[in-house]
Amino acid sequence: MDLPVVLSIAGGIVGLVGGVAGLLSWLNQRKQTTILQGQLAVMREQLQSAKHQEGTATEWARKFDEAAEALSKISASRITTGPSTDIEAYGYVFKQDDLRRRIEIYLGRRKAWFYTFNPAILGKEQLQNPVVQQTIQDVLDTVAQFRKDHTDFARTLKLL
């Protein structure tokens, strides 16, 4: 074989190896791009979830504040039900023992001194607890029903 044929064959082999390497590089790049796109999608989803949780915590913090304010007004008050007859408002508004127990476990304590209500300090994690959320909602629903059924008493308790 003469030199030009050997060089031509060698050039063809080098070109073939280069072409295969280029093809493999292109396939690898596509694979990496697909992986990066998947990671970006996961990161976007995590960011959306974090934003949603932050909004949910903010919403529940607002509801907790509303419930704590109502509990503070009700807890230390008494309702006059007749001549020389008054009863504790807390037990009258929150008739269910289970709800009162959950209020005092999750939302705050009633001090024996004038039965004042001391709201708990709840963090984002506690506000996202379904039991805490249900207790807050039950308080708000009970107070709303009390306002509707007993507007005169609600006005006395400054709930209206």
N, C-alpha and C positions, 0 to 999 in steps of 0.2 A: 504494500500500500504506500502510496506516496503521501507526502506531507499535507497537501491541500485536502485530501479525502479524510485523513485522520483529524485535521483541524475542523473540518465540516461536521464530522460525527461528534467530536468533542463539544463543538458549539451547540449542536442539536441536543446533546445530553444536558449541557449546562442550561440551555433554554427550557428543556422539559422540566428539569429540577426547579428552575426559577418559576415556571408556570404553576407547577404543583404547589410550591411554597406560597405563591401568591394566592392560589385558590384556597389553601388551608388557612392562610392569614385572613382572607375575606370571610370564610366560614366562622372563624374564631371571633372576628369583630362583630358579626351578626349575632352570635351567641352572647357575647358580652353586652351588646346593646339591648338584647331581649332581657337579660338578667337585670341590667340597670333600670329598664323601664318597669319591670316587676317591682324592684326595690322602691322606685319612685312612687308607684301606685300604693304600695304598703305604707310608705311615709305619709302620703297625702291622706290616706284613710285614718292613720293614727292621729294626724293633726286635726282632721274633722271630728274624730271621736273626742279628742281632748277639748276642742272648742265646744262641742255639744255638752260634755260633762261640766265644763265651766259654766255654761249658760244654765244648765239644770241646777247646779249648786247655787247659783245666784238667785234663781227663781225660788228654790226651797228656802234660802236664807230670808227672802222677802216674806214668804208665807210663815216661816217660823217667827219672825218679828211681829207679824200680825197676830199670830196665835198667842205669843208671849204677852203682848199688850192686852189682849182680851182676858187672858188668865190673870194678869195683875189686877185688872179692874174687878173681876169677879171674885177672886180668891179672898180678899179682905172685906168684902161687902156682905151686907145682910139685906134681905128683902122683907118688907112689911106686907104680910098677907092678910091682915085683918086688924081690928082694934087691939092694941097691946100684944100683937102676935107678929113675931118676925122669925125668919129662918136664915140659916147660912146659905148664901147664894151659890157657893161652889158646889155643894151637894145637890142643890135644886137644879142647877143648869146641867151638871154632869152627873146624871143619875146612875150610870153604869159603873159598878166597882172596877171592872176591867179597864175602862177608859181612864178613870182616875189613877189607877195603879200605873198604867203606861205613861200618863202625863208625868207622874212623879218620878218614874224611872228614867225616861228619855228626854223630857223637855225642861224639867226644873223641879225644885223642891218648894214646898210650902213651909215656911217657918211658923212655929207655934206662936211666936210673938205677933199678935194681931193677924195671924194667918196670911202674911205677905207672901207673894210668889216671887221666888228668885230664879230667873231663867238660867238654864244651863248655857255654857259656852260651847257651841257646836262647831266643829271644823267641817271642812268640805267632805271628808270621808263619812262623818256621822250624818250629814245632811243627805248623803246619797244612800243611806241605809233604808231599805224598804219599810222596816218596822217604824223607824222614826218618821219617815214620810207619811205613812198611814196614820200615825198618831197625830201628826200636825193636821192632816186633812180631816180626821175625825173631829178634832177640836174646832176647826173652822166650820165644818158642816153643822156641828152641834150648836155653836154660837149663832150661826145663820138661822137655824131652825128656831132657836130660842127668840131671836129678834122678831121673827115672823109670827110666832105663836104668842109671845108675851111682850108686845111693844111697850106697854107701860112699865114693866119691870126692866126691860132693856134700856129704856130711857133713864130710869133711876140709876142704873149701873153705868150710864154713859157709854153704852154700846151703840147707840144710834147717833 
